[in-house]
Amino acid sequence: MSTHPHANPPHRPHLGELVHDHRTGRDGVYMGTQGGQLYLRPPGGGIEWTARPEHIRAVAGDGPQAHAQAG
C-alpha cells in the first residue's frame, strides 16, 4: 500500500462560493461544473474561466460578507 503526500481529495465548492485558483492566482466565484471543469467568475463580475478541481481551494472567511467586500 502506498501513500501519496497529496492524497487529500479536491475541494468541492458549493454554488456561489468564493474559491482560489492556485494555477492562475485568482479568486473566483464558483458557478458550476461541466465535463470535469469548474467554472469560475471574478467576484465583481466578468468573464468566466475554467479550472481543474485539484487547482481549487476554499477562501478563508467565505460567506455573504466576503462576497460583499470582494465586489
N, C-alpha and C positions, 0 to 999 in steps of 0.2 A: 504494500500500500504506500503510495507516495503522497506527500503533502506539498501543496503549492503555496508560496508566501502570499499570493494574491487570490486566495480561494474565496474571498467574500463575494457574494452574488452582487450583480449590478443594482444600483438604486432604482426602485420602481416608483417614479413620481406619480402624484395624482394630478388631474387636470387643473390647470391654473397655478401649480406650484412653481416657485422660483427655484431654479437649479443652476449649477455652474457647469459649463462645458470646459473641461480642462484641456481639451485639444485646441480650442480656439481662444481660451482665456476669457470667454464672455459669460455673463449671466443671462439667462433667458427664462421665459415663462413656458412651461410645458403645455403644448396644445393638443398632442395626441401622438399615436404611433401607427405607422403603416409600413408593412414589409420589413419589420425589424428596426426601422429607423425612427428615432424620436424627433418630433417637430417642435422647434423652439422659436419663440418670437422675443425680440427685445422688450424689456419691461415697459417702456413708454410707447410701444407700438413700432411697427416697421416690418421689414421683410423677414419671413421665416427662414430658418436654416435647419438642416438635419444633423443629428448627432447619433453616434452609436451608444447603446446603453452603458457600456463599460467606460465611457468618457464622461459620464454624468455623476454629479454628487449633489446632495441637498445643500442649500444655502442656509447657514445657521440663522435662526430668528425669522424663518419664513412664516408668513401669515398675512392677514389683511393689512397690518401696519407696514410690513416690509414692501408690499406692492404699492401702497400709497406713497411711501417715501421714495421708492425707485422711480415712480412715474412722475 
